Amino acid sequence: MGFSDAADVHKYIGGIFREAFEDDEIGPKLRESGIILGFRFSEPDAVMVIDTGTATVTAGAGHVRPTAVMATSADTGNAYWQGKVNLPIAMARGTIKVNGNVAGLLKLAPLGKKLYPRYVDILKRDGRDDLLV
């Protein structure tokens, strides 16, 4: 089935960033990076901005200019947070397109790996087996 709409994408993919900011180990490292990530998802269309410096997740374009923007399908974003997508390979294949500070984004990837099990647990807790890959 997949995500039903932008609110669904924001709830789960935006939600894993909220979890990250609350984590005692990951949160401080994210904030120190100061990177502002923009996401443009398709199928369904959804836009969000993650400001790591202020630990905020904003649905829509937000008020700040992202230092890196990632564009991909919502299904690919969902699969990434389950540990099923290798970011550098997806970028090389064009499955995920990135503009801006690619090096900074890649530096954050190891932090994200620690969140994969939590993301899967959230999906399971909410009965979203349709999103499991």
Rosetta blueprint (number, residue, H / E / L):
1 M L
2 G L
3 F L
4 S L
5 D L
6 A H
7 A H
8 D H
9 V H
10 H H
11 K H
12 Y H
13 I H
14 G H
15 G H
16 I H
17 F H
18 R H
19 E H
20 A H
21 F H
22 E H
23 D L
24 D L
25 E L
26 I H
27 G H
28 P H
29 K H
30 L H
31 R H
32 E H
33 S H
34 G L
35 I L
36 I E
37 L E
38 G E
39 F E
40 R E
41 F E
42 S E
43 E L
44 P L
45 D L
46 A E
47 V E
48 M E
49 V E
50 I E
51 D E
52 T L
53 G L
54 T L
55 A L
56 T E
57 V E
58 T E
59 A E
60 G L
61 A L
62 G L
63 H L
64 V L
65 R L
66 P L
67 T L
68 A E
69 V E
70 M E
71 A E
72 T E
73 S E
74 A H
75 D H
76 T H
77 G H
78 N H
79 A H
80 Y H
81 W L
82 Q L
83 G L
84 K L
85 V L
86 N L
87 L H
88 P H
89 I H
90 A H
91 M H
92 A H
93 R H
94 G L
95 T L
96 I L
97 K E
98 V E
99 N E
100 G E
101 N L
102 V H
103 A H
104 G H
105 L H
106 L H
107 K H
108 L H
109 A H
110 P H
111 L H
112 G H
113 K H
114 K L
115 L L
116 Y H
117 P H
118 R H
119 Y H
120 V H
121 D H
122 I H
123 L H
124 K H
125 R H
126 D L
127 G L
128 R L
129 D H
130 D H
131 L H
132 L L
133 V L
